[in-house]
Amino acid sequence: RALKVWLALRQVGRQGYERMIGDDIRLTRELYRLVESEPELEAHTCELSIATFRFVPKDLRSGSDEIEHYLDELNEKVLVGLKTGGEAFVSNAVIDGTFLLRTCIVNFRTSSSDVRQLPGIVTRVGREIDRASRPDALR
């Protein structure tokens, strides 16, 4: 198991690893700032190279149990839409009972350009799924 780590350390060295990890953390912070500035995304956490957030349509503000339940379901569908769409890969987390989209940047090929595109992709997919699946009671 250690062979992969040993080979990578031989290739890039300790400073190379530190630089790559630092780049991942910087990109995650950049993504989090972008999510915070997007009106239909709600930022939740940002630690090391992991950020969590969710899609919240402009005309729906969280609060009631009914809306929170719908937002959880909507973001689960957004997650599936992102995975099947192939434009971006995110996973999920549930924090304090809230379903969130979760990014974990660990690929040295991830760029600032990739990070800048993600909020728009999530928003577009979220809007499409919301239009198709929102219950009449929440319209």
Phi and psi in degrees as GROMACS dihedral restraints (atoms count N, CA, C in turn):
[ dihedral_restraints ]
;  ai    aj    ak    al  type     phi  dphi    fc
    3     4     5     6     1   -77.5    20    10
    4     5     6     7     1   -13.0    20    10
    6     7     8     9     1   -59.2    20    10
    7     8     9    10     1   -42.7    20    10
    9    10    11    12     1   -61.0    20    10
   10    11    12    13     1   -45.0    20    10
   12    13    14    15     1   -65.4    20    10
   13    14    15    16     1   -45.6    20    10
   15    16    17    18     1   -60.3    20    10
   16    17    18    19     1   -44.2    20    10
   18    19    20    21     1   -64.2    20    10
   19    20    21    22     1   -41.5    20    10
   21    22    23    24     1   -64.7    20    10
   22    23    24    25     1   -42.5    20    10
   24    25    26    27     1   -62.7    20    10
   25    26    27    28     1   -38.5    20    10
   27    28    29    30     1   -64.8    20    10
   28    29    30    31     1   -34.7    20    10
   30    31    32    33     1   -75.1    20    10
   31    32    33    34     1   -51.1    20    10
   33    34    35    36     1  -107.9    20    10
   34    35    36    37     1   -18.1    20    10
   36    37    38    39     1    75.7    20    10
   37    38    39    40     1   174.1    20    10
   39    40    41    42     1   -62.5    20    10
   40    41    42    43     1   -44.7    20    10
   42    43    44    45     1   -62.7    20    10
   43    44    45    46     1   -36.1    20    10
   45    46    47    48     1   -63.4    20    10
   46    47    48    49     1   -43.1    20    10
   48    49    50    51     1   -63.2    20    10
   49    50    51    52     1   -44.9    20    10
   51    52    53    54     1   -59.8    20    10
   52    53    54    55     1   -41.5    20    10
   54    55    56    57     1   -64.5    20    10
   55    56    57    58     1   -45.5    20    10
   57    58    59    60     1   -63.5    20    10
   58    59    60    61     1   -43.4    20    10
   60    61    62    63     1   -65.2    20    10
   61    62    63    64     1   -42.1    20    10
   63    64    65    66     1   -61.1    20    10
   64    65    66    67     1   -39.8    20    10
   66    67    68    69     1   -62.3    20    10
   67    68    69    70     1   -42.0    20    10
   69    70    71    72     1   -62.4    20    10
   70    71    72    73     1   -42.6    20    10
   72    73    74    75     1   -65.7    20    10
   73    74    75    76     1   -43.3    20    10
   75    76    77    78     1   -60.4    20    10
   76    77    78    79     1   -44.3    20    10
   78    79    80    81     1   -64.4    20    10
   79    80    81    82     1   -38.0    20    10
   81    82    83    84     1   -65.0    20    10
   82    83    84    85     1   -41.5    20    10
   84    85    86    87     1   -64.8    20    10
   85    86    87    88     1   -39.0    20    10
   87    88    89    90     1   -61.5    20    10
   88    89    90    91     1   -45.8    20    10
   90    91    92    93     1   -60.0    20    10
   91    92    93    94     1   -45.0    20    10
   93    94    95    96     1   -60.3    20    10
   94    95    96    97     1   -43.2    20    10
   96    97    98    99     1   -61.9    20    10
   97    98    99   100     1   -40.3    20    10
   99   100   101   102     1   -65.1    20    10
  100   101   102   103     1   -42.0    20    10
  102   103   104   105     1   -62.8    20    10
  103   104   105   106     1   -42.4    20    10
  105   106   107   108     1   -61.1    20    10
  106   107   108   109     1   -30.2    20    10
  108   109   110   111     1   -89.3    20    10
  109   110   111   112     1    -4.6    20    10
  111   112   113   114     1   -92.0    20    10
  112   113   114   115     1   117.7    20    10
  114   115   116   117     1   -59.1    20    10
  115   116   117   118     1   -27.6    20    10
  117   118   119   120     1  -100.1    20    10
  118   119   120   121     1    10.0    20    10
  120   121   122   123     1  -118.5    20    10
  121   122   123   124     1   141.1    20    10
  123   124   125   126     1  -117.1    20    10
  124   125   126   127     1   109.3    20    10
  126   127   128   129     1   -73.2    20    10
  127   128   129   130     1   141.5    20    10
  129   130   131   132     1  -120.6    20    10
  130   131   132   133     1   -62.0    20    10
  132   133   134   135     1  -135.7    20    10
  133   134   135   136     1   155.1    20    10
  135   136   137   138     1  -148.3    20    10
  136   137   138   139     1   107.1    20    10
  138   139   140   141     1  -137.6    20    10
  139   140   141   142     1   128.3    20    10
  141   142   143   144     1    50.8    20    10
  142   143   144   145     1  -118.1    20    10
  144   145   146   147     1  -106.9    20    10
  145   146   147   148     1    23.0    20    10
  147   148   149   150     1  -119.0    20    10
  148   149   150   151     1   130.4    20    10
  150   151   152   153     1  -129.1    20    10
  151   152   153   154     1   144.4    20    10
  153   154   155   156     1  -125.1    20    10
  154   155   156   157     1   147.1    20    10
  156   157   158   159     1  -165.4    20    10
  157   158   159   160     1   174.3    20    10
  159   160   161   162     1  -145.8    20    10
  160   161   162   163     1   161.1    20    10
  162   163   164   165     1   -87.8    20    10
  163   164   165   166     1   130.1    20    10
  165   166   167   168     1  -134.0    20    10
  166   167   168   169     1   111.3    20    10
  168   169   170   171     1   -54.3    20    10
  169   170   171   172     1   147.9    20    10
  171   172   173   174     1   -54.0    20    10
  172   173   174   175     1   -39.3    20    10
  174   175   176   177     1   -89.0    20    10
  175   176   177   178     1     5.4    20    10
  177   178   179   180     1  -121.4    20    10
  178   179   180   181     1   118.0    20    10
  180   181   182   183     1  -109.5    20    10
  181   182   183   184     1   135.8    20    10
  183   184   185   186     1   -61.5    20    10
  184   185   186   187     1   160.6    20    10
  186   187   188   189     1   155.9    20    10
  187   188   189   190     1   -66.4    20    10
  189   190   191   192     1   -76.6    20    10
  190   191   192   193     1   156.8    20    10
  192   193   194   195     1   -60.6    20    10
  193   194   195   196     1   -38.7    20    10
  195   196   197   198     1   -62.8    20    10
  196   197   198   199     1   -44.7    20    10
  198   199   200   201     1   -68.3    20    10
  199   200   201   202     1   -42.3    20    10
  201   202   203   204     1   -61.4    20    10
  202   203   204   205     1   -41.6    20    10
  204   205   206   207     1   -61.7    20    10
  205   206   207   208     1   -44.7    20    10
  207   208   209   210     1   -63.4    20    10
  208   209   210   211     1   -42.9    20    10
  210   211   212   213     1   -62.7    20    10
  211   212   213   214     1   -37.4    20    10
  213   214   215   216     1   -62.1    20    10
  214   215   216   217     1   -48.7    20    10
  216   217   218   219     1   -62.2    20    10
  217   218   219   220     1   -42.6    20    10
  219   220   221   222     1   -60.9    20    10
  220   221   222   223     1   -45.1    20    10
  222   223   224   225     1   -71.1    20    10
  223   224   225   226     1   -28.8    20    10
  225   226   227   228     1   -63.6    20    10
  226   227   228   229     1   -41.9    20    10
  228   229   230   231     1   -68.3    20    10
  229   230   231   232     1   -37.0    20    10
  231   232   233   234     1   -61.9    20    10
  232   233   234   235     1   -42.9    20    10
  234   235   236   237     1   -57.3    20    10
  235   236   237   238     1   -47.5    20    10
  237   238   239   240     1   -63.2    20    10
  238   239   240   241     1   -43.4    20    10
  240   241   242   243     1   -60.7    20    10
  241   242   243   244     1   -39.6    20    10
  243   244   245   246     1   -66.1    20    10
  244   245   246   247     1   -43.9    20    10
  246   247   248   249     1   -64.9    20    10
  247   248   249   250     1   -44.9    20    10
  249   250   251   252     1   -77.0    20    10
  250   251   252   253     1   -25.6    20    10
  252   253   254   255     1   -72.4    20    10
  253   254   255   256     1   -26.3    20    10
  255   256   257   258     1    78.8    20    10
  256   257   258   259     1     1.7    20    10
  258   259   260   261     1   -80.0    20    10
  259   260   261   262     1   -30.8    20    10
  261   262   263   264     1  -153.1    20    10
  262   263   264   265     1   155.1    20    10
  264   265   266   267     1  -123.6    20    10
  265   266   267   268     1   121.8    20    10
  267   268   269   270     1  -130.4    20    10
  268   269   270   271     1   162.9    20    10
  270   271   272   273     1  -115.2    20    10
  271   272   273   274     1  -157.2    20    10
  273   274   275   276     1  -138.4    20    10
  274   275   276   277     1   165.3    20    10
  276   277   278   279     1  -145.7    20    10
  277   278   279   280     1   151.9    20    10
  279   280   281   282     1  -117.5    20    10
  280   281   282   283     1   115.7    20    10
  282   283   284   285     1  -121.5    20    10
  283   284   285   286     1   123.8    20    10
  285   286   287   288     1    51.4    20    10
  286   287   288   289     1    39.0    20    10
  288   289   290   291     1    80.2    20    10
  289   290   291   292     1     4.1    20    10
  291   292   293   294     1  -104.2    20    10
  292   293   294   295     1   127.6    20    10
  294   295   296   297     1   -77.3    20    10
  295   296   297   298     1   124.3    20    10
  297   298   299   300     1  -127.6    20    10
  298   299   300   301     1   152.8    20    10
  300   301   302   303     1   -81.1    20    10
  301   302   303   304     1   142.7    20    10
  303   304   305   306     1  -130.1    20    10
  304   305   306   307     1   125.4    20    10
  306   307   308   309     1  -107.2    20    10
  307   308   309   310     1   145.0    20    10
  309   310   311   312     1  -139.9    20    10
  310   311   312   313     1   101.5    20    10
  312   313   314   315     1   -86.6    20    10
  313   314   315   316     1   113.7    20    10
  315   316   317   318     1  -136.7    20    10
  316   317   318   319     1     0.1    20    10
  318   319   320   321     1   -94.4    20    10
  319   320   321   322     1   124.8    20    10
  321   322   323   324     1   -65.6    20    10
  322   323   324   325     1   -11.8    20    10
  324   325   326   327     1   -88.1    20    10
  325   326   327   328     1    -8.9    20    10
  327   328   329   330     1   -66.7    20    10
  328   329   330   331     1   130.9    20    10
  330   331   332   333     1  -116.1    20    10
  331   332   333   334     1   169.3    20    10
  333   334   335   336     1   -60.8    20    10
  334   335   336   337     1   -35.5    20    10
  336   337   338   339     1   -61.3    20    10
  337   338   339   340     1   -42.3    20    10
  339   340   341   342     1   -60.4    20    10
  340   341   342   343     1   -45.2    20    10
  342   343   344   345     1   -64.1    20    10
  343   344   345   346     1   -41.9    20    10
  345   346   347   348     1   -65.3    20    10
  346   347   348   349     1   -27.9    20    10
  348   349   350   351     1   -79.8    20    10
  349   350   351   352     1   -28.4    20    10
  351   352   353   354     1   -58.8    20    10
  352   353   354   355     1   -47.1    20    10
  354   355   356   357     1   -57.5    20    10
  355   356   357   358     1   -39.7    20    10
  357   358   359   360     1   -66.6    20    10
  358   359   360   361     1   -39.2    20    10
  360   361   362   363     1   -64.1    20    10
  361   362   363   364     1   -47.8    20    10
  363   364   365   366     1   -61.9    20    10
  364   365   366   367     1   -42.8    20    10
  366   367   368   369     1   -63.9    20    10
  367   368   369   370     1   -44.7    20    10
  369   370   371   372     1   -62.1    20    10
  370   371   372   373     1   -48.4    20    10
  372   373   374   375     1   -63.7    20    10
  373   374   375   376     1   -41.4    20    10
  375   376   377   378     1   -60.9    20    10
  376   377   378   379     1   -43.7    20    10
  378   379   380   381     1   -62.8    20    10
  379   380   381   382     1   -44.0    20    10
  381   382   383   384     1   -61.0    20    10
  382   383   384   385     1   -45.4    20    10
  384   385   386   387     1   -70.3    20    10
  385   386   387   388     1   -38.9    20    10
  387   388   389   390     1   -61.7    20    10
  388   389   390   391     1   -44.7    20    10
  390   391   392   393     1   -58.6    20    10
  391   392   393   394     1   -36.9    20    10
  393   394   395   396     1   -85.0    20    10
  394   395   396   397     1   -19.6    20    10
  396   397   398   399     1  -127.2    20    10
  397   398   399   400     1    -3.6    20    10
  399   400   401   402     1   -68.3    20    10
  400   401   402   403     1   131.2    20    10
  402   403   404   405     1   -64.6    20    10
  403   404   405   406     1   147.3    20    10
  405   406   407   408     1   -56.2    20    10
  406   407   408   409     1   -33.6    20    10
  408   409   410   411     1   -64.2    20    10
  409   410   411   412     1   -19.2    20    10
  411   412   413   414     1  -105.5    20    10
  412   413   414   415     1     5.3    20    10
